Amino acid sequence: MTDGWTLGVIVGMAVVTVVTRSFFFLSSRDWQLPRWAQRGLPYAPIAALAAVIGPELVMAQGHLITSWQDARIFGAAAGAAFYFWRKGAGQAVLGTIVVGMAVYLPLHIGLGW
């Protein structure tokens, strides 16, 4: 069912993935990240999350939102307010999600925003 080009592309992509992910294991000596990179590593997950969530909050259908009647804005604001209010608490992240969704869902489903 699969033609040669498709199979070749799949195999090629697999090879590229394996080589790029195992590059650091192929070295015979220990390899260390520079100090500046080690300091920045803890921020990588939150930066990746912000890069995914940020555009979703301010855009709809590929265009910036133009109306204040958007449930995402209010849900994000409520979640951010809860997080900064309870920053020292152990359940701040879970609470942020719960509060944000508790504001978002009634506005989105109930009011159709």
C-alpha positions as CSV (number, residue, x, y, z in Angstrom):
1,M,0.0,0.0,0.0
2,T,2.9,2.4,0.7
3,D,5.0,3.7,-2.2
4,G,8.8,3.9,-2.1
5,W,9.0,7.7,-1.5
6,T,6.7,7.5,1.6
7,L,8.7,4.6,3.0
8,G,12.0,6.5,2.3
9,V,10.7,9.6,4.0
10,I,9.6,7.7,7.1
11,V,13.0,5.9,7.3
12,G,14.9,9.1,6.7
13,M,13.0,11.0,9.4
14,A,13.6,8.1,11.8
15,V,17.3,8.2,11.1
16,V,17.5,12.0,11.6
17,T,15.5,11.7,14.8
18,V,17.8,9.0,16.2
19,V,21.0,10.7,15.2
20,T,20.0,14.1,16.6
21,R,18.7,12.7,19.9
22,S,21.7,10.4,20.5
23,F,24.3,12.9,19.4
24,F,25.3,13.6,23.1
25,F,25.6,9.9,23.9
26,L,28.0,9.2,21.0
27,S,30.9,11.2,22.6
28,S,33.5,9.2,24.4
29,R,34.1,11.9,27.0
30,D,31.8,13.7,29.4
31,W,30.1,16.7,27.9
32,Q,28.9,19.6,30.0
33,L,26.6,22.4,29.2
34,P,27.9,26.0,29.6
35,R,27.1,27.6,32.9
36,W,24.6,30.0,31.3
37,A,22.7,27.1,29.7
38,Q,22.6,25.2,33.0
39,R,21.1,28.3,34.7
40,G,18.4,28.6,32.0
41,L,17.3,24.9,31.9
42,P,14.8,25.2,34.7
43,Y,12.9,27.9,32.8
44,A,12.6,25.9,29.6
45,P,9.3,24.1,30.4
46,I,7.5,27.3,31.4
47,A,8.9,29.1,28.3
48,A,7.6,26.3,26.1
49,L,4.2,26.4,27.8
50,A,4.0,30.2,27.4
51,A,4.9,29.9,23.7
52,V,1.9,27.5,23.2
53,I,-0.6,29.2,25.5
54,G,0.2,32.9,24.8
55,P,-0.9,32.9,21.1
56,E,-4.0,30.9,22.0
57,L,-5.1,33.6,24.5
58,V,-4.9,36.6,22.2
59,M,-5.8,35.1,18.8
60,A,-8.8,33.4,17.3
61,Q,-8.9,31.9,13.8
62,G,-5.4,33.3,13.1
63,H,-6.3,37.0,13.9
64,L,-6.0,39.0,17.1
65,I,-9.2,39.1,19.1
66,T,-11.0,42.4,18.8
67,S,-13.8,42.0,21.4
68,W,-13.5,42.0,25.2
69,Q,-16.2,39.3,25.2
70,D,-13.8,36.4,25.1
71,A,-13.9,33.8,27.8
72,R,-10.2,33.0,27.4
73,I,-9.2,36.5,28.6
74,F,-11.3,36.3,31.8
75,G,-10.3,32.7,32.5
76,A,-6.6,33.6,32.1
77,A,-6.9,36.7,34.3
78,A,-8.7,34.7,37.0
79,G,-6.1,32.0,36.9
80,A,-3.2,34.5,37.1
81,A,-4.8,36.3,39.9
82,F,-5.3,33.1,41.9
83,Y,-1.7,32.0,41.2
84,F,-0.2,35.3,42.5
85,W,-2.6,35.3,45.5
86,R,-1.6,31.7,46.5
87,K,2.0,31.6,45.1
88,G,3.5,30.2,48.3
89,A,0.9,27.4,48.6
90,G,1.7,23.9,47.5
91,Q,-1.4,23.6,45.3
92,A,-1.0,26.9,43.5
93,V,-0.7,25.4,40.0
94,L,-3.6,23.0,40.4
95,G,-5.7,25.8,41.9
96,T,-4.8,28.1,39.0
97,I,-6.1,25.6,36.5
98,V,-9.3,25.0,38.5
99,V,-10.0,28.7,39.0
100,G,-9.3,29.5,35.4
101,M,-11.5,26.8,34.1
102,A,-14.2,27.7,36.6
103,V,-14.4,31.1,35.1
104,Y,-13.8,30.1,31.5
105,L,-16.4,27.3,31.2
106,P,-19.5,29.3,32.3
107,L,-18.6,32.2,30.1
108,H,-17.8,30.0,27.1
109,I,-20.7,27.5,27.4
110,G,-23.3,29.6,29.2
111,L,-22.8,32.9,27.4
112,G,-21.3,31.6,24.2
113,W,-18.2,33.8,24.4
